[in-house]
Amino acid sequence: MNKRILVLLVLLGSLVSLAQAQNDSLRSIVDEVIWVVGDEAILKSDVEAMRLEAQQEGLHWSGDPDCSIPEQIAVQKLYLNQAIIDSVEVTEAEISQNVEQYLERMISMIGSREKLEEYHKKNMSQIRADLRESFRERQMVQGMQHKLVKDIAVSPAEVRRYFKDLPQDSIPFVPTEVEVQIITQQPRVEQEEINRIKERLREFTDRINKGETSFQTLARLYSQDGSARNGGELGFTGRAGWVPEFANVAFNLTDPKKVSKIVETEFGFHIIQLIDKRGEKVNVRHIILKPEISEEAITKAMNHLDSVATAIREGVAPEMIKAVFKDKDGRAIEKFTFEDAVAFFSDDKDTRNNNGLMFNVNQENQRTSRFRLADLPPEVARVVDTLKVGEVSNPFQMINERGKTVCAVVKLKNRRDGHKATITEDFQIMKNVVTAKQREKKLHEWVVKRIKSTYVRINERYRDCKFEYEGWVR
């Protein structure tokens, strides 16, 4: 299967139902059945809607889109039908997360929530409802594809055979990769700011309890996360889908008319209201307010990390920890290292127990300490790109994965410049290439086999198309 077409199928194919709902006026003008796959009809407006979605995403079709688009819609229907038969499951929490990320991206592209509603001629609740079904189908298609190829494995001998006679210009290029250690410190939030946030949330609770306004209205106006657009609603989620502090309160709520106590998590301060419970899942709405960090607090953290970085370069422990800077036998340690500084000073719980080494989940969904510069947080990448191996940076500010401002210093532990892949040094990368090829082959063969056993009728004008899969035209 052509990799670009496969990507387009995954990204766009299952958005057809949303596009159908968005383009009612288009359908009334151009609708006609152009393909039938099993019991499912593909309309000309479906093709136009997917073409529009591709344009919005900045994607392009290889080959003639008038042929490629209906074929990929048909392929999606084959996967989706099998996913239903095989009871492929998707989680509501994952659907909600993907919908919110997509909406945020679209709002950023189009300019505002109001413009998005005007474009679709629907309010956000209606758009969100359409998207949920579309993303449900998308994830079912992905789940079905994963089920079909999850058992494929290749041996070292197969990898060597594949690359043995491959032309030099076809051997994959491995971009520059780096290993990075990091120390982060979160500037301290002033107690006055925490008190201000809590007082605001108490005010919200009081207004809701008095019936002056609704929880949803206040969430839309003031909540500081993506759920604000949906009145704070988070969707049905299991306990593991939230941080423990939030989940413990959310799952103990029993009265939908009551507002919870103030809950502090690593993301901010929340109040929560129950919507409904279904078995092991609960649907709540929340309002989150995030304390602001003062410039004074940021300056203090930056100055502290500057002293730490200097101590690492000089190899001398800072005065504040000399008294406790000893080995397991109680003897003073003379050489102060980056790893020592991580243990004493870093707030980053994800890297602190690993000597500060950052970890990445790569394109093959494998955990690795190697990063391409493009996969690092942008602030880290800009700093690392100027460092030599073993060098420690000056302190800088960044936004962490939880959306918080932190101050950091990094050390470039290792750099491997871009190069052509070799079996001895890049076996895993080359193995991934061969595995991907075999997965594409397996999916292609599955689609061809399904086409043969599925009723297909194609409009005459599509019969001369050059399709990726054989068997459509009979």
Backbone hydrogen bonds, N-H to C=O, Kabsch-Sander energy under -0.5 kcal/mol:
donor,donor_aa,acceptor,acceptor_aa,energy
6,L,2,N,-2.3
7,V,3,K,-2.4
8,L,4,R,-2.4
9,L,5,I,-2.5
10,V,6,L,-2.3
11,L,7,V,-2.8
12,L,8,L,-2.9
13,G,8,L,-1.0
13,G,9,L,-1.2
14,S,9,L,-0.6
15,L,12,L,-2.3
16,V,13,G,-1.2
19,A,15,L,-2.4
20,Q,16,V,-2.8
21,A,17,S,-1.8
22,Q,18,L,-2.1
23,N,19,A,-1.2
23,N,20,Q,-0.6
24,D,21,A,-0.6
27,R,23,N,-2.3
28,S,24,D,-1.9
29,I,25,S,-0.6
29,I,26,L,-1.1
30,V,26,L,-2.3
31,D,27,R,-2.2
34,I,32,E,-0.5
34,I,42,I,-2.7
35,W,42,I,-1.6
36,V,457,R,-2.2
37,V,40,E,-3.1
38,G,36,V,-0.5
38,G,455,Y,-3.8
40,E,37,V,-2.3
42,I,35,W,-2.8
43,L,41,A,-0.5
44,K,32,E,-2.2
46,D,43,L,-0.6
47,V,43,L,-1.4
48,E,44,K,-2.1
49,A,45,S,-2.4
50,M,46,D,-2.4
51,R,47,V,-2.2
52,L,48,E,-2.0
53,E,49,A,-2.3
54,A,50,M,-2.4
55,Q,51,R,-1.9
56,Q,52,L,-2.2
57,E,53,E,-1.8
58,G,54,A,-0.6
58,G,55,Q,-0.8
59,L,54,A,-2.7
67,C,64,D,-1.7
68,S,64,D,-3.0
69,I,65,P,-2.2
71,E,67,C,-1.4
72,Q,68,S,-2.3
73,I,69,I,-2.2
74,A,70,P,-2.1
75,V,71,E,-2.4
76,Q,72,Q,-2.3
77,K,73,I,-1.9
78,L,74,A,-1.6
79,Y,75,V,-2.2
80,L,76,Q,-3.0
81,N,77,K,-2.3
82,Q,78,L,-1.9
83,A,79,Y,-2.4
84,I,80,L,-2.0
85,I,81,N,-2.0
86,D,82,Q,-2.7
87,S,84,I,-0.9
88,V,83,A,-2.6
95,I,91,T,-2.0
96,S,92,E,-2.7
97,Q,93,A,-2.3
98,N,94,E,-2.4
99,V,95,I,-2.5
100,E,96,S,-2.4
101,Q,97,Q,-2.2
102,Y,98,N,-2.3
103,L,99,V,-2.7
104,E,100,E,-2.5
105,R,101,Q,-2.0
106,M,102,Y,-2.5
107,I,103,L,-2.9
108,S,104,E,-2.1
109,M,105,R,-1.9
110,I,106,M,-2.8
111,G,107,I,-2.2
116,L,112,S,-1.7
117,E,113,R,-2.3
118,E,114,E,-2.4
119,Y,115,K,-2.5
120,H,116,L,-2.1
121,K,117,E,-1.2
122,K,117,E,-1.5
127,I,123,N,-2.3
128,R,124,M,-2.9
129,A,125,S,-2.1
130,D,126,Q,-2.2
131,L,127,I,-2.5
132,R,128,R,-2.3
133,E,129,A,-1.4
134,S,130,D,-1.8
135,F,131,L,-3.2
136,R,132,R,-2.0
137,E,133,E,-2.1
138,R,134,S,-2.3
139,Q,135,F,-2.6
140,M,136,R,-1.9
141,V,137,E,-2.4
142,Q,138,R,-2.3
143,G,139,Q,-2.5
144,M,140,M,-2.4
145,Q,141,V,-2.5
146,H,142,Q,-2.6
147,K,143,G,-2.2
148,L,144,M,-1.8
149,V,145,Q,-1.4
150,K,146,H,-1.7
152,I,149,V,-1.9
159,V,155,S,-1.8
160,R,156,P,-2.4
161,R,157,A,-2.4
162,Y,158,E,-2.1
163,F,159,V,-1.9
164,K,160,R,-1.5
165,D,161,R,-0.7
166,L,163,F,-0.8
170,S,167,P,-1.9
171,I,167,P,-0.6
171,I,168,Q,-1.2
174,V,172,P,-0.5
174,V,419,H,-3.7
177,E,416,R,-2.6
178,V,371,F,-2.7
179,E,414,N,-2.5
181,Q,411,K,-2.4
182,I,356,G,-2.3
183,I,409,V,-2.5
185,Q,407,C,-2.8
193,E,190,E,-0.7
194,I,190,E,-1.8
195,N,191,Q,-2.6
196,R,192,E,-1.8
197,I,193,E,-2.2
198,K,194,I,-2.5
199,E,195,N,-2.4
200,R,196,R,-1.9
201,L,197,I,-2.1
202,R,198,K,-2.3
203,E,199,E,-2.1
204,F,200,R,-2.1
205,T,201,L,-2.4
206,D,202,R,-2.4
207,R,203,E,-2.3
208,I,204,F,-2.3
209,N,205,T,-2.7
210,K,206,D,-1.9
211,G,208,I,-1.3
212,E,207,R,-2.0
213,T,207,R,-0.9
218,L,214,S,-1.9
219,A,215,F,-2.4
220,R,216,Q,-2.5
221,L,217,T,-1.8
222,Y,218,L,-2.7
223,S,218,L,-0.6
223,S,219,A,-1.6
224,Q,288,I,-2.7
228,A,225,D,-1.9
229,R,226,G,-1.2
230,N,227,S,-1.8
231,G,228,A,-1.8
232,G,227,S,-2.7
233,E,230,N,-1.5
234,L,284,V,-2.7
237,T,282,V,-1.9
239,R,280,E,-0.5
241,G,238,G,-1.7
242,W,239,R,-1.4
246,F,243,V,-0.6
247,A,243,V,-2.7
248,N,244,P,-2.9
249,V,245,E,-1.0
250,A,246,F,-2.7
251,F,247,A,-2.7
252,N,249,V,-1.0
253,L,249,V,-0.6
253,L,250,A,-0.9
258,K,255,D,-1.8
260,S,272,I,-3.0
263,V,270,H,-2.8
265,T,263,V,-0.5
265,T,268,G,-2.9
268,G,265,T,-0.9
269,F,289,L,-2.6
270,H,263,V,-2.9
271,I,287,I,-1.5
273,Q,285,R,-2.6
275,I,283,N,-2.5
276,D,283,N,-1.7
278,R,281,K,-2.8
281,K,278,R,-2.1
282,V,237,T,-2.0
283,N,276,D,-3.1
284,V,282,V,-0.5
285,R,273,Q,-2.4
286,H,232,G,-1.7
287,I,271,I,-2.1
289,L,269,F,-2.5
298,I,294,S,-1.9
299,T,295,E,-2.7
300,K,296,E,-2.1
301,A,297,A,-2.1
302,M,298,I,-2.7
303,N,299,T,-2.5
304,H,300,K,-2.0
305,L,301,A,-2.5
306,D,302,M,-2.1
307,S,303,N,-1.8
308,V,304,H,-2.0
309,A,305,L,-2.9
310,T,306,D,-2.1
311,A,307,S,-2.2
312,I,308,V,-2.1
313,R,309,A,-2.3
314,E,310,T,-2.2
315,G,311,A,-1.3
316,V,311,A,-1.5
321,I,318,P,-1.8
322,K,318,P,-0.9
322,K,319,E,-0.6
323,A,319,E,-0.5
324,V,321,I,-1.2
325,F,321,I,-1.1
325,F,322,K,-0.5
326,K,324,V,-1.8
327,D,331,R,-2.7
330,G,327,D,-2.2
333,I,325,F,-1.9
334,E,332,A,-0.5
336,F,315,G,-1.8
336,F,334,E,-0.6
337,T,335,K,-0.5
341,A,337,T,-2.0
342,V,338,F,-2.3
343,A,339,E,-1.9
344,F,340,D,-1.9
345,F,341,A,-2.9
346,S,341,A,-0.6
346,S,342,V,-1.6
347,D,184,T,-3.4
349,K,347,D,-1.0
351,T,348,D,-1.0
352,R,348,D,-2.3
354,N,351,T,-2.0
355,N,352,R,-0.8
356,G,351,T,-2.5
357,L,354,N,-2.0
358,M,180,V,-2.9
360,N,368,T,-3.6
362,N,360,N,-0.7
362,N,366,Q,-2.6
365,N,362,N,-2.2
368,T,360,N,-3.0
371,F,178,V,-2.6
373,L,176,T,-0.6
375,D,372,R,-2.0
376,L,372,R,-0.7
376,L,373,L,-1.1
380,V,377,P,-0.6
381,A,377,P,-2.7
382,R,378,P,-2.2
383,V,379,E,-1.3
384,V,380,V,-3.1
385,D,381,A,-2.1
386,T,383,V,-1.7
387,L,384,V,-1.7
390,G,412,L,-3.9
391,E,388,K,-2.4
393,S,410,V,-3.0
396,F,408,A,-2.2
398,M,406,V,-2.2
400,N,398,M,-0.6
400,N,404,K,-2.6
403,G,400,N,-2.3
406,V,398,M,-2.7
407,C,185,Q,-2.8
408,A,396,F,-2.8
409,V,183,I,-1.9
411,K,181,Q,-2.3
412,L,391,E,-1.8
413,K,179,E,-1.9
413,K,411,K,-1.0
414,N,179,E,-1.5
416,R,177,E,-3.3
417,D,415,R,-0.5
419,H,174,V,-2.1
421,A,172,P,-2.7
426,D,422,T,-3.0
430,M,426,D,-2.3
431,K,427,F,-2.9
432,N,428,Q,-2.4
433,V,429,I,-1.7
434,V,430,M,-2.0
435,T,431,K,-2.8
436,A,432,N,-2.6
437,K,433,V,-2.1
438,Q,434,V,-2.3
439,R,435,T,-2.4
440,E,436,A,-2.7
441,K,437,K,-2.3
442,K,438,Q,-2.4
443,L,439,R,-2.7
444,H,440,E,-2.5
445,E,441,K,-2.7
446,W,442,K,-2.3
447,V,443,L,-2.5
448,V,444,H,-2.4
449,K,445,E,-2.3
450,R,446,W,-2.5
451,I,447,V,-2.5
452,K,448,V,-1.7
453,S,449,K,-1.1
454,T,451,I,-1.2
457,R,36,V,-2.3
459,N,34,I,-3.0
462,Y,459,N,-2.2
463,R,460,E,-1.8
465,C,462,Y,-1.5
467,F,465,C,-1.0
472,W,469,Y,-0.6
